Amino acid sequence: MIELNEGYREILNAIASDSPTPGGGSVAALSLAHAHALVCMVARLTLKSSKWESGHVTAEKAMASSDAGISDAIDLAHRDAESFDSVILAFKMPKSTEDEISERQAAISQGYIGACKVPMETAESGLELLRTIGELKVGCNANALSDLVAATILARTAIDIAEVNIHINLLAVPESERFEDEEVGRTDVRLERIQHEAARIAEESSEIITKRMEKII
C-alpha cells in the first residue's frame, strides 16, 4: 500500500481554491479517472487467480481499456480547466467601443460553447466505461465486486456532473448561436441517450452484482 502524497493534496487544494478552475468539470473527469483505476484493480485481481479463469479475457480487455482511460480522464480534467479559462479571458477583453463589445460577446459565446464540448466527452467516456463494467461484472473476482460497484457509482457521477456543467454553460450562450454549432445543437439528444443507456447498464449491473455478492456472503 502507498500513502497519498502531497501531489494528491495539491490537486485538492487547487480545486478548493477561489479560482474558477479547476472546477466541477475537472472533478467529473477525475471521478472518471478513479472509476477507471478501480476497474483496473478488479481486472488485475481477476487475472491473479485461476479461480476466475472464465473472466480472464474480459478482464484483460477491461484492464487495457481502463489503463488508457486513466490517462484520457486526466487529460479531460486538464482540458476542461483550459476550456473554461478561455471564457474567463473573454470576459477580460476590452469593451470600450461597439466593435469591442461585439468581439467580446462573440468570444464569450465561443468560450462557453467550447466549455460544453469537453464535459460531453467526459459523459461519453463515462458511458463507455459503464459498458466495460457491464461486461466485467459477470466473471470477475467476486471478492472485488464492491469495488466494481464503486466504479459504477463514480462513472455515473462523472456523467451527472458533466451534464450539469454542460447545461450551465449552454445557458450563457444565446439560443440562436447554439444551433450554429452542429455538435452543440444536438446536446440534449446526446445527453438523453447517454443517461438512458447509463441508467440501464447500472441497473443491470447492480442486479447481477448483488446476486453474486449474496452467494459469497
ROZA-353953 format. One line per 8 residues: number of its first residue (from 1); their letters; for each residue x, y, z of N, C-alpha, C, O, CB. Coordinates in steps of 0.1 Angstrom, whole numbers. Glycine has a CB too. Layout:
NUM = A = X/Y/Z/X/Y/Z/X/Y/Z/X/Y/Z/X/Y/Z | ... $
This chain:
1 = MIELNEGY = 8/-12/0/0/0/0/9/12/0/19/13/6/-9/0/12 | 5/23/-7/12/35/-7/4/46/0/-8/46/1/15/40/-21 | 11/56/6/4/67/12/1/78/2/8/79/-8/13/73/23 | -10/85/4/-14/95/-5/-4/106/-4/-1/111/8/-28/101/-2 | 3/110/-15/14/120/-14/9/134/-15/-3/137/-17/24/117/-24 | 18/144/-14/14/158/-14/9/162/-28/1/172/-29/27/166/-10 | 13/155/-38/8/158/-51/-7/157/-52/-14/165/-58/14/149/-62 | -12/147/-45/-27/145/-45/-33/156/-37/-44/161/-41/-31/131/-38 $
9 = REILNAIA = -27/160/-26/-32/171/-18/-32/184/-26/-41/193/-25/-24/173/-5 | -22/186/-34/-21/198/-43/-33/199/-52/-38/210/-55/-8/198/-51 | -37/188/-58/-48/188/-67/-61/192/-59/-69/200/-64/-50/173/-73 | -63/186/-47/-74/190/-39/-74/205/-35/-84/211/-35/-75/181/-27 | -62/210/-32/-60/224/-29/-64/233/-40/-70/243/-39/-46/227/-24 | -60/228/-52/-63/236/-64/-78/237/-66/-84/248/-70/-57/230/-77 | -85/226/-64/-100/226/-66/-106/234/-55/-116/241/-57/-105/211/-65 | -100/234/-43/-106/241/-31/-103/256/-31/-109/264/-23/-101/235/-19 $
17 = SDSPTPGG = -95/261/-40/-91/275/-41/-102/284/-46/-113/279/-50/-79/277/-50 | -100/297/-46/-110/306/-51/-110/308/-66/-116/317/-71/-109/319/-43 | -102/300/-72/-101/301/-87/-112/293/-93/-116/282/-88/-87/296/-92 | -119/298/-104/-130/290/-110/-125/277/-116/-133/268/-118/-136/299/-121 | -112/276/-119/-107/264/-124/-95/259/-116/-87/267/-111/-103/265/-139 | -94/246/-114/-103/235/-119/-116/235/-111/-116/237/-99/-96/221/-118 | -127/232/-118/-140/232/-111/-147/219/-113/-141/208/-114/-148/243/-116 | -160/220/-114/-168/208/-115/-165/199/-127/-166/187/-126/-183/212/-115 $
25 = GSVAALSL = -163/205/-138/-160/197/-150/-147/189/-148/-147/177/-152/-158/206/-162 | -137/195/-142/-125/187/-140/-127/176/-129/-121/165/-130/-113/196/-135 | -135/179/-119/-138/169/-109/-146/157/-115/-144/146/-111/-147/176/-98 | -155/160/-125/-162/149/-132/-152/140/-139/-153/128/-137/-171/155/-142 | -142/146/-145/-132/138/-152/-123/130/-142/-119/119/-145/-123/147/-161 | -120/137/-131/-112/130/-121/-120/118/-114/-114/108/-111/-107/140/-110 | -133/120/-113/-141/109/-108/-140/97/-118/-140/86/-113/-156/114/-106 | -140/101/-130/-139/90/-141/-126/83/-140/-125/71/-142/-141/96/-155 $
33 = AHAHALVC = -115/91/-137/-102/85/-136/-101/75/-125/-95/64/-126/-91/96/-134 | -108/79/-113/-108/70/-102/-116/57/-105/-113/46/-101/-114/77/-90 | -127/59/-113/-135/47/-117/-127/38/-125/-127/26/-124/-148/52/-125 | -119/43/-135/-110/35/-143/-100/28/-134/-97/16/-137/-103/44/-154 | -95/35/-125/-84/28/-116/-90/16/-108/-84/6/-107/-79/39/-106 | -103/18/-104/-109/7/-97/-112/-5/-106/-110/-17/-102/-122/11/-90 | -115/-2/-119/-118/-13/-128/-105/-20/-131/-104/-32/-132/-123/-7/-142 | -94/-13/-132/-80/-19/-134/-77/-28/-122/-72/-39/-124/-69/-8/-135 $
41 = MVARLTLK = -80/-24/-110/-78/-32/-98/-86/-45/-99/-81/-56/-96/-81/-24/-85 | -99/-44/-102/-107/-55/-102/-103/-65/-113/-102/-77/-111/-122/-51/-105 | -98/-59/-124/-93/-68/-135/-81/-75/-131/-79/-87/-134/-91/-59/-148 | -72/-68/-124/-59/-75/-120/-62/-85/-110/-55/-96/-110/-50/-64/-114 | -71/-83/-100/-74/-93/-90/-81/-105/-97/-80/-116/-92/-83/-87/-80 | -88/-103/-108/-94/-114/-115/-83/-122/-122/-84/-135/-122/-104/-109/-125 | -74/-116/-129/-63/-122/-136/-53/-129/-127/-46/-138/-131/-56/-112/-145 | -53/-125/-114/-44/-131/-105/-46/-145/-101/-37/-152/-96/-44/-122/-92 $
49 = SSKWESGH = -59/-150/-103/-62/-163/-98/-69/-171/-109/-77/-166/-117/-72/-162/-86 | -65/-184/-110/-72/-193/-120/-86/-196/-116/-94/-201/-125/-64/-206/-121 | -90/-193/-104/-104/-195/-100/-114/-187/-108/-125/-191/-110/-105/-191/-85 | -109/-176/-114/-118/-167/-121/-114/-167/-136/-115/-157/-143/-117/-153/-116 | -109/-179/-140/-104/-180/-154/-114/-177/-165/-111/-172/-175/-99/-195/-156 | -127/-180/-162/-137/-177/-172/-138/-162/-174/-144/-158/-185/-151/-182/-167 | -133/-154/-165/-134/-139/-167/-121/-133/-172/-120/-121/-172/-139/-133/-155 | -111/-141/-174/-98/-136/-178/-97/-127/-191/-91/-117/-191/-88/-147/-179 $
57 = VTAEKAMA = -104/-132/-201/-104/-125/-214/-110/-111/-212/-105/-101/-217/-111/-133/-225 | -122/-111/-206/-129/-98/-203/-120/-89/-194/-120/-77/-196/-142/-101/-197 | -114/-95/-184/-106/-87/-175/-94/-81/-182/-90/-69/-180/-101/-96/-164 | -88/-88/-191/-76/-83/-199/-81/-71/-207/-74/-61/-208/-70/-94/-208 | -92/-72/-214/-97/-61/-222/-101/-49/-213/-98/-38/-217/-110/-66/-230 | -107/-52/-202/-111/-41/-193/-98/-34/-187/-98/-21/-186/-119/-46/-181 | -88/-42/-184/-76/-36/-178/-69/-27/-189/-64/-16/-186/-66/-46/-174 | -68/-32/-201/-61/-24/-212/-69/-11/-214/-63/0/-216/-60/-32/-225 $
65 = SSDAGISD = -82/-12/-215/-91/-1/-218/-90/10/-206/-89/21/-209/-105/-5/-220 | -91/5/-194/-91/14/-183/-77/20/-180/-76/31/-174/-97/8/-171 | -67/12/-183/-53/18/-181/-52/30/-190/-46/40/-185/-43/7/-184 | -56/29/-202/-56/41/-211/-66/51/-207/-64/63/-208/-58/36/-226 | -77/46/-201/-88/55/-197/-84/64/-186/-88/76/-185/-100/47/-192 | -75/60/-177/-70/68/-166/-63/81/-172/-66/92/-168/-60/61/-157 | -54/78/-182/-47/89/-188/-56/99/-195/-55/111/-195/-36/84/-197 | -66/93/-202/-75/101/-210/-84/109/-201/-86/121/-204/-84/91/-218 $
73 = AIDLAHRD = -88/104/-189/-96/111/-180/-88/123/-174/-93/134/-172/-101/102/-169 | -75/121/-171/-67/131/-165/-65/142/-176/-66/154/-172/-53/126/-161 | -64/138/-188/-63/148/-199/-76/156/-200/-76/168/-202/-60/141/-213 | -87/149/-199/-100/156/-199/-101/167/-188/-106/178/-189/-112/146/-198 | -96/163/-176/-96/173/-164/-88/185/-168/-92/196/-165/-90/166/-152 | -76/183/-174/-68/195/-178/-75/203/-188/-76/215/-187/-54/190/-184 | -81/196/-198/-87/203/-210/-100/211/-205/-103/221/-210/-90/194/-221 | -107/205/-195/-119/212/-190/-115/225/-184/-122/235/-186/-126/203/-180 $
81 = AESFDSVI = -104/225/-176/-100/237/-169/-95/247/-180/-98/259/-179/-88/234/-159 | -88/243/-190/-83/252/-200/-95/258/-208/-95/269/-212/-74/244/-210 | -105/250/-211/-116/255/-219/-124/266/-211/-128/275/-217/-126/243/-222 | -125/264/-198/-132/275/-191/-123/287/-188/-128/298/-187/-137/270/-177 | -110/285/-188/-101/296/-187/-103/305/-199/-101/317/-198/-86/291/-187 | -106/300/-211/-109/308/-223/-121/317/-221/-121/328/-226/-110/299/-235 | -131/312/-213/-142/320/-210/-138/332/-201/-143/343/-203/-153/312/-203 | -130/329/-191/-125/339/-182/-118/350/-190/-119/362/-187/-117/333/-171 $
89 = LAFKMPKS = -109/346/-199/-101/355/-207/-110/364/-216/-108/376/-218/-91/348/-216 | -121/358/-221/-130/365/-229/-137/376/-222/-139/387/-227/-141/356/-235 | -140/374/-209/-147/384/-201/-138/396/-198/-142/407/-195/-152/378/-188 | -125/393/-199/-115/404/-196/-111/412/-209/-104/422/-208/-102/398/-191 | -117/409/-220/-115/416/-233/-120/431/-231/-130/433/-224/-121/409/-245 | -114/440/-238/-119/454/-238/-133/455/-243/-138/448/-252/-110/463/-245 | -141/465/-238/-155/468/-242/-158/483/-243/-168/487/-238/-164/461/-232 | -148/490/-248/-150/505/-249/-158/509/-261/-164/519/-261/-136/511/-249 $
97 = TEDEISER = -157/502/-272/-164/505/-284/-174/495/-288/-174/484/-282/-154/508/-296 | -183/498/-297/-193/488/-302/-186/475/-308/-190/464/-306/-203/494/-312 | -176/478/-316/-168/467/-321/-162/458/-311/-163/446/-312/-157/472/-331 | -156/464/-301/-150/456/-290/-161/449/-282/-158/437/-278/-142/466/-280 | -172/455/-280/-183/448/-273/-188/436/-280/-190/425/-275/-195/458/-270 | -189/438/-294/-193/427/-302/-183/415/-303/-187/404/-302/-196/432/-317 | -170/419/-304/-160/409/-304/-159/401/-291/-157/389/-290/-146/415/-307 | -161/409/-280/-160/403/-266/-172/393/-265/-170/382/-260/-161/414/-256 $
105 = QAAISQGY = -184/397/-269/-196/388/-267/-194/376/-275/-198/365/-271/-208/396/-271 | -189/377/-287/-186/366/-296/-176/356/-290/-178/344/-290/-182/370/-310 | -166/362/-284/-156/354/-277/-161/346/-265/-158/335/-262/-144/362/-273 | -170/353/-258/-176/347/-246/-185/335/-250/-184/325/-244/-184/358/-238 | -193/338/-260/-202/327/-265/-194/315/-270/-197/303/-267/-211/332/-276 | -183/318/-278/-175/307/-283/-168/300/-271/-166/288/-272/-165/312/-293 | -164/307/-261/-158/301/-250/-167/292/-242/-163/281/-238/-153/312/-240 | -179/296/-241/-189/287/-234/-192/275/-242/-194/264/-237/-202/295/-231 $
113 = IGACKVPM = -193/277/-255/-196/266/-264/-184/255/-263/-187/243/-262/-197/270/-279 | -172/260/-263/-160/252/-261/-161/245/-248/-157/233/-246/-147/259/-263 | -166/252/-237/-166/246/-224/-177/236/-223/-178/229/-212/-168/257/-214 | -186/235/-233/-196/224/-233/-191/211/-239/-195/200/-235/-208/229/-241 | -181/212/-247/-177/201/-255/-168/191/-247/-169/179/-249/-169/205/-267 | -160/196/-238/-151/187/-230/-159/179/-221/-158/167/-220/-141/195/-222 | -169/185/-213/-177/176/-204/-186/166/-212/-189/156/-207/-186/185/-195 | -189/170/-224/-196/160/-232/-187/148/-235/-192/136/-235/-201/166/-246 $
121 = ETAESGLE = -175/150/-238/-165/139/-239/-164/131/-226/-163/119/-227/-151/144/-243 | -164/138/-215/-164/131/-202/-176/122/-201/-175/111/-196/-163/141/-191 | -188/127/-204/-200/119/-203/-200/107/-212/-204/96/-208/-212/128/-206 | -195/109/-225/-194/98/-234/-184/88/-229/-187/76/-230/-190/103/-248 | -173/92/-223/-163/83/-218/-169/75/-206/-166/64/-204/-150/90/-214 | -177/82/-198/-183/76/-186/-192/64/-190/-193/54/-184/-191/86/-178 | -200/67/-201/-209/56/-206/-200/45/-212/-204/33/-210/-217/62/-218 | -190/47/-219/-181/37/-224/-176/28/-213/-175/16/-214/-170/43/-232 $
129 = LLRTIGEL = -172/35/-202/-167/27/-190/-178/18/-184/-175/7/-180/-161/37/-179 | -190/24/-183/-201/16/-178/-203/3/-187/-207/-7/-182/-214/24/-177 | -202/5/-200/-203/-7/-208/-192/-17/-205/-195/-29/-205/-201/-3/-223 | -180/-13/-202/-169/-22/-198/-172/-29/-185/-170/-41/-184/-156/-14/-197 | -178/-21/-176/-181/-27/-163/-192/-37/-165/-193/-47/-158/-186/-16/-153 | -202/-34/-174/-212/-44/-177/-208/-57/-181/-214/-67/-179/-222/-38/-187 | -196/-57/-189/-190/-70/-193/-182/-76/-182/-182/-89/-181/-182/-67/-206 | -175/-68/-175/-166/-74/-164/-173/-80/-153/-168/-89/-146/-157/-62/-159 $
137 = KVGCNANA = -185/-75/-150/-192/-79/-137/-195/-94/-137/-197/-100/-126/-205/-71/-136 | -197/-100/-148/-201/-114/-149/-191/-124/-144/-195/-133/-136/-205/-118/-163 | -179/-123/-148/-169/-133/-144/-157/-128/-136/-147/-135/-135/-164/-139/-156 | -158/-116/-131/-147/-110/-124/-145/-116/-110/-154/-124/-105/-148/-95/-122 | -134/-114/-103/-132/-118/-89/-144/-114/-80/-146/-101/-79/-118/-113/-84 | -151/-123/-75/-163/-119/-67/-159/-112/-54/-168/-104/-49/-170/-132/-63 | -147/-113/-49/-143/-106/-37/-140/-91/-40/-139/-84/-30/-130/-113/-32 | -140/-87/-52/-138/-73/-56/-151/-67/-62/-150/-56/-67/-127/-72/-66 $
145 = LSDLVAAT = -162/-73/-60/-174/-68/-66/-178/-54/-60/-184/-46/-67/-186/-78/-63 | -175/-52/-47/-179/-39/-41/-171/-28/-47/-176/-17/-48/-176/-40/-26 | -159/-31/-52/-150/-21/-59/-156/-18/-72/-155/-7/-77/-136/-26/-60 | -162/-28/-79/-169/-26/-92/-181/-18/-90/-185/-10/-99/-172/-40/-98 | -188/-20/-79/-200/-11/-75/-195/3/-74/-201/13/-79/-207/-16/-62 | -184/5/-67/-179/19/-65/-175/25/-78/-177/37/-81/-166/18/-56 | -169/17/-87/-165/22/-101/-178/26/-108/-178/36/-115/-158/12/-109 | -188/18/-107/-201/21/-114/-207/35/-109/-211/43/-117/-211/10/-111 $
153 = ILARTAID = -207/37/-96/-212/49/-90/-204/61/-94/-209/72/-98/-212/48/-74 | -190/59/-94/-182/70/-99/-184/74/-113/-184/86/-117/-167/67/-96 | -185/64/-122/-188/66/-136/-201/74/-138/-201/83/-146/-188/53/-144 | -211/70/-131/-224/77/-133/-223/91/-127/-229/100/-132/-235/69/-125 | -216/92/-116/-214/106/-110/-207/115/-120/-210/127/-122/-206/105/-97 | -197/109/-127/-189/117/-137/-199/122/-148/-198/133/-153/-178/109/-143 | -208/113/-152/-218/117/-163/-227/128/-157/-230/137/-165/-226/104/-167 | -232/126/-145/-241/136/-140/-235/149/-138/-241/160/-141/-247/131/-126 $
161 = IAEVNIHI = -223/150/-133/-216/163/-131/-213/169/-144/-215/181/-146/-203/161/-123 | -209/161/-154/-207/166/-167/-219/173/-173/-219/183/-179/-201/155/-177 | -231/166/-171/-243/171/-177/-247/184/-171/-251/193/-178/-255/161/-174 | -245/185/-158/-248/198/-151/-240/209/-157/-245/220/-159/-246/197/-136 | -227/207/-158/-218/217/-164/-221/221/-178/-221/233/-182/-203/212/-163 | -225/211/-186/-230/214/-200/-242/223/-200/-242/233/-207/-233/201/-207 | -252/220/-192/-264/228/-192/-261/242/-187/-266/252/-192/-274/221/-183 | -253/244/-177/-250/257/-171/-242/265/-182/-245/277/-184/-241/256/-158 $
169 = NLLAVPES = -233/259/-188/-225/267/-199/-234/270/-210/-233/281/-216/-213/258/-203 | -243/261/-214/-252/264/-225/-261/276/-223/-265/283/-232/-260/252/-229 | -265/278/-210/-274/289/-206/-268/302/-209/-275/312/-211/-278/288/-191 | -255/303/-210/-248/315/-212/-246/318/-227/-242/329/-231/-234/315/-206 | -251/309/-235/-250/311/-250/-263/314/-255/-273/307/-253/-244/298/-257 | -264/325/-263/-277/329/-269/-283/317/-277/-275/310/-284/-276/341/-278 | -296/314/-276/-302/303/-282/-299/303/-297/-298/292/-303/-317/303/-279 | -299/314/-303/-297/315/-318/-283/310/-322/-281/305/-333/-299/329/-323 $
177 = ERFEDEEV = -274/311/-313/-260/307/-316/-257/292/-313/-248/286/-318/-250/315/-308 | -266/286/-304/-263/272/-300/-264/263/-312/-256/253/-313/-273/268/-290 | -273/265/-321/-275/256/-332/-266/259/-344/-267/252/-354/-290/257/-337 | -258/270/-343/-248/272/-354/-237/262/-353/-231/259/-364/-242/286/-352 | -235/256/-341/-226/245/-340/-233/232/-339/-241/230/-330/-217/247/-327 | -232/224/-349/-240/212/-350/-238/203/-338/-248/197/-333/-236/204/-363 | -226/202/-333/-223/193/-322/-230/198/-310/-236/190/-302/-208/192/-319 | -230/211/-307/-237/217/-295/-252/216/-297/-259/215/-287/-232/231/-293 $
185 = GRTDVRLE = -256/218/-309/-271/218/-312/-277/205/-309/-289/204/-306/-273/221/-326 | -270/194/-309/-275/181/-306/-273/177/-291/-274/165/-288/-269/170/-315 | -269/186/-283/-266/183/-269/-276/176/-261/-274/166/-255/-262/196/-262 | -289/181/-262/-299/174/-254/-302/160/-258/-304/151/-250/-312/183/-255 | -302/158/-271/-304/144/-277/-293/135/-272/-295/124/-268/-305/144/-292 | -280/140/-273/-269/131/-269/-269/128/-254/-267/117/-250/-256/138/-272 | -272/138/-246/-273/136/-231/-284/126/-227/-282/118/-219/-275/149/-224 | -295/128/-234/-306/119/-231/-303/104/-234/-306/95/-227/-319/123/-239 $
193 = RIQHEAAR = -296/102/-246/-291/89/-249/-281/83/-239/-282/72/-235/-285/89/-264 | -272/92/-235/-262/87/-226/-268/84/-213/-265/73/-207/-251/99/-224 | -277/92/-207/-283/90/-194/-292/77/-195/-292/70/-185/-291/102/-190 | -299/75/-206/-308/64/-207/-300/51/-207/-303/42/-199/-316/65/-220 | -289/50/-215/-282/38/-215/-274/36/-202/-272/25/-197/-272/38/-227 | -269/47/-196/-261/46/-184/-270/40/-173/-266/32/-165/-256/60/-180 | -283/45/-172/-292/40/-162/-295/25/-164/-296/18/-154/-305/48/-162 | -297/21/-176/-300/7/-179/-288/-2/-175/-290/-12/-169/-303/6/-194 $
201 = IAEESSEI = -276/2/-179/-264/-6/-176/-262/-7/-161/-259/-18/-156/-252/-1/-183 | -263/4/-154/-261/5/-140/-271/-4/-133/-267/-11/-123/-262/19/-135 | -284/-4/-137/-294/-12/-131/-291/-27/-133/-292/-35/-124/-308/-8/-136 | -288/-30/-145/-285/-44/-148/-273/-49/-141/-272/-60/-135/-283/-46/-164 | -262/-41/-140/-250/-44/-133/-253/-46/-118/-248/-55/-112/-239/-34/-135 | -261/-37/-112/-264/-38/-98/-271/-51/-95/-269/-57/-84/-273/-26/-94 | -281/-55/-103/-288/-68/-101/-279/-80/-101/-279/-88/-92/-299/-70/-111 | -270/-81/-111/-261/-92/-112/-251/-92/-101/-247/-102/-95/-254/-92/-126 $
209 = ITKRMEKI = -245/-80/-98/-235/-79/-87/-241/-83/-74/-235/-90/-66/-229/-65/-87 | -253/-78/-71/-260/-82/-59/-262/-97/-57/-259/-102/-47/-274/-75/-58 | -266/-103/-68/-268/-118/-68/-255/-125/-65/-254/-135/-58/-275/-123/-81 | -244/-120/-72/-231/-127/-70/-226/-125/-56/-220/-134/-50/-221/-121/-80 | -228/-113/-50/-223/-110/-37/-231/-118/-26/-225/-122/-16/-225/-95/-33 | -244/-121/-29/-252/-129/-19/-246/-143/-18/-247/-149/-8/-266/-129/-24 | -240/-148/-29/-235/-161/-29/-222/-163/-21/-219/-174/-17/-233/-166/-43 | -215/-152/-19/-202/-153/-12/-203/-148/2/-194/-150/10/-191/-144/-19 $
217 = I = -215/-143/6/-217/-138/20/-221/-150/29/-223/-148/41/-227/-127/21 $
